[in-house]
Amino acid sequence: MKLNRILIAASCVLGCMTMASAGFAQPEQAAAHPVDGQMVRLDAKKLWKFSYLPNLKMKNVQKVAEKLRHPSISPDGRHIVMFDRDADNLENNRLYEWNDNTLELREIVRGSQVSMFVDWQDDESILMRERDKPFFREGAKLNYSIGKKPMLRGRKPIADNDYVVYDESDIIILESKKTKTLQAISDSRADRYFAPILSPDEKYVVFSSLSSGIHLFDIETNAVVFIGSNGIYPSFSPDGRYLIYTTNRDDGHNFTSGDLVLIDLQNRSYRYISNPNNEIRINATISRDAKQIAYETDDGNTWRASLNAE
């Protein structure tokens, strides 16, 4: 895994942004953009204090696939959806599904709009963000059933949500339909930001930065409450209670370490997942009960494991 892949991905997301993507057009202005007074500023006093619990240990580790990316585990931990990108022909982009009943891979979606950004509605239904606008206000999520006969159920515009979160001009924007407000929730003085994800319970937003790690924003308190230094690839559990991400080191070109961290947002606890073989683990997702995990290693393999306290 090359470090510059992250930067290229970030540049792709950031470079595609336009001021019109906010969708708040005004006369003689491309879009209404939050002014300084509407921007959240980082405040160390508002950062959460965590209890640091003993490490979690992986058991029943099994290889699920080779050369597939971004595994997303179902709420019950029994299904994993993975992405396969064809750089030469986007029409061949695919999603595959694995389950612990057949232990086999099967293709469930193919096409130019297939992306790696998948959320679960239930144990057999996913929401996949359209590839060309994954973090845009005018983007959409495609609803697929992955039952015996995979099928498209419908298209849900992101702008239809009560909360809409997106990145624009290196800034994270949160729009509330209820209060009809538009706010920048990242501190534009500190870094450049991208790839915001709204938690399934709509309590938090996690987003990435180019240099300072991941940021967790609490919607109710209107503050960034956690900054994961060296954090990349954040993901919420299907109910929004847990946040998992990779904390990494690099030598400027390659990752030299990649450990997984699991945060319980309800109890505000923080714990590492033991890594005795010093694997470089990335793109992890967690089941609803935090007992099952899916993740990649830098050799291109995807794994599933159960988690237990040491």
N, C-alpha and C positions, 0 to 999 in steps of 0.2 A: 504494500500500500504506500503510495507516494503522498507526501504531504501536499504537494501542489494540486492533487486531485480535489482536496477540500477547497483550496483557493479558486480553482477553476469553476467548481460547482457554485461557490459563492458569487463569483464574478458573473456567472450565467444568470443567476437569480437577480442580482443587483443590476446588471447591465440591461436586462429586459424591461426595467421599470420605466414608466412614464408618469408625468404629473397627472395626466388624465385618468390614470388608473384609480384614483381616489373616487372619481365619479361625482364630485361636488362642484360642478362647473358654475362659474359666476361670470358676469360681464367683464371683459378685458382681463380675465384671469383664467388660466388653464384649470385650476382646481383650488378649492379652499384648503389651505395648509395650516396646521396648528402653528400659532405664534409662540414665542418663548414662554409666555405665561401659561400656556396650555401643555407644556412639556414636563414630564416627570424628571426630576433631578435625583441622582443617586444620593442616598442619605444612610450613612452607616448606622444611625440610631434605629432605623427601621428594619435592618437585616435581622432575620430570625436567629435565635440561639438553638442549637441542636444538641440532642443527646447522642453520643457516639457509641453505638452498640457493637458487640462482637461480630466478627465477620460471618457471612453466610458461606456455606459450602455447597458445591455442586455435586449431585449424585445422579446416577442413571443417565450419564452423558451419552448421547447418540448422534451420529452424523446423519443429517437429513438430506443434504444436497451438496453438489460441487458446482462452483462457478455461477451460482445464483446469488442475488444481492438483496439486501434490505428485508430480512425476514420479519413478518408481522404475525404474532401469535394471537390466537382467538381468546376470547374471555375465559373459556373453560380449559385452555391450554392444550387442546387436542388437535387443532388445525394450525398450520403455518402457511402463509401466503408469501411467495418470493418473486422477485423481479428479475427479468432477463432482458437486457438492452442490446439491440442490434444497431450499432453505430452507422452501418452502411445503409440500412433500410428501416426507418422507424415503423413501417407497417408491420414489421416482424417483432416489435416489442411485445413481451408476453408476461403474464402472471401465471405462476404455477401454484398448485395447492398440494400440501402433504398432510396426511392425517395419521393418527396412531392406530387406526384400524387396519388400513391396507398397507401402510408403510411404503406407499408408492407415490411418485409425482404424477400429476396430471395437469395439462394446460387448461386454464379456465377463461382467460381473456387474451385476445391478440389485437394489435392495432396501433396506429400512430399516437393515440391519446393515452395509451397505457403508461402509467407512471409507478414510481416506487413508493408513493405517499398513500398509505392505506390505513383506514380506521375500520373498526368493527362495530356494526350495529347490534349484532347478536352472534351466536356461535356459528351461524351459517350464512351470514350476510355481511358484505363489506361496503365501505364507501371509499372510492379511489379518486384522488384529485386528478383532474385533467392535466396532462403532461405540460402543455404550453403555458398554463397559468396556475401553477400549484399554490402560489402565495399571493395572488392578485385578488383584488376586491371583486372583479368581474369573472373570476374563475368559477368552477363548479365541481361538485363531487358526483361521480357516477355510482349508482347503487346496483351492486351485483349480488345475486343469489349464487352460492357456491354449493348448492345441494347436488343431488344426483345428476341434474341437468343444469349446468351453470347458465345463467341468463341475466340480461340487463333489465332491471326493474324500473329505472327512471333516472333523471338528472336533477340534482338539487343545487341551484345557484348558491354560492357562498354568501352573497349579499342578502339572502333571505333569512339568515340566522338572526337571533336577537342581538348577539354580539358578532361583529365582523372584525377580524384582525388580519392585517396584511402589512407588507413592507413596501415603502415608497421612498426613493431617494436616500437609501441607507438608514431609514428611520422606521420604527415599528408604530403603526397606527392602530388604535382601538376605537371602533365606532359602536355606540350603543343605540339600538333602535328604540329602546324604552325611553331613555332620557334625551334622545336626539342630540347626542354630543359626539364630538370628534376630538381625539386626544392623541398626542405622541407619547408613548409610554416608555421610550428609551431615552437615555441621556445622550444627546447628539454631540456633547462636548467630549465624551469619553472614548467613543469607538464608532465603528460602522456595523450595522445590524442587519440580520436577514432571517428568513425561514421561521416565522412565528407559528406556534401551534397553540390553539385554544384547547384547554383540558375538556374532556367529555362532560364534566359536571359544570362547565363554564364558570369556574372559580378562579382559574389561573391562566396565564399565558407564559409559555417558555419560548425563548428565542435565542439565536446564536449571534456571535460577533466574530469579527476578524481577528481580534487579538486578546480579548479579555475573558473568553469562555462563554458559558451559557448563563442566561439571566432568567430568573423566575419572578413574574409579576403577579401580585395579589390584587385582583380586581376590586374586592371589597375595601381594602385599606388604601388602594391607589398608590402602591409602592412596589419597587423591586425589593424582594425579601430574601433573595438568595442569589449569589453569584458563584458559579462553579468554575474556579480557575482551571485552565487547561481542559475544560469540559467541552465535549463535542457529542453529536448524535443523541440528543435528548428524546425521550418518548414517555408518554403517560400510560398508565394502566387503563384498561377499558372503562373503569368507573371514575378515573381521575384521582384516586387516592395516592397512588405511587408514581414517582418519577425515577426513571433509570437513565443513566448516561455513561459515556466513557470518559475517564480522565486519562490523558495521554501525555507522552513526551516525544520529542522528535529531535533529529540532528540537523534539521534544516531541509532535509530531502526525504527521509523515511521516518516512520514511527519507530521509536525504540521501546515504547511500552504502551499498553492499553489495558487498563483495569476498569471493571464495572462497579458503579456505585448505585445503591438503591436508597431512595429517600421516601420515608413515610410522611406525607404532607399532613396527615391528620394528627399524628403523634409527634411530628417534627423530630424524627430520628434519622440517623445517617449511618449507613454501614456499607463496608466493602464486601465484594464477593471474592472469596479466596481464589488465588491464581498461582498455585504452586509450580506450574510449568512455565510461568512467565509468558503465556500466550498474549498476543495482541488481539484483544476482543473489541469489536465495534458493532454498531447498529443493533443494539439489543432491544428487545421488547419483552413485556412481562404480562402474565395472565392476571385476571381480576384478583385472585387470592394471593398473588405474589409467590406462588408455589412452583410455577413453571416458567421457563425462560427460553427464548430463542435468540441466537446471536451469530455473528460472523467472526471468523478469524482471518488474519491478513493473508493466509494462504489460499483464500477463496472458498473455504468450506463453510457450510451453515450447520448449526448444531442446536439441539434441544436438550435441556437438562432440568432436573428438579432442584429446588433450593431448600436447604435445611440449616438451622443454626448449628454452629460448631460446638 
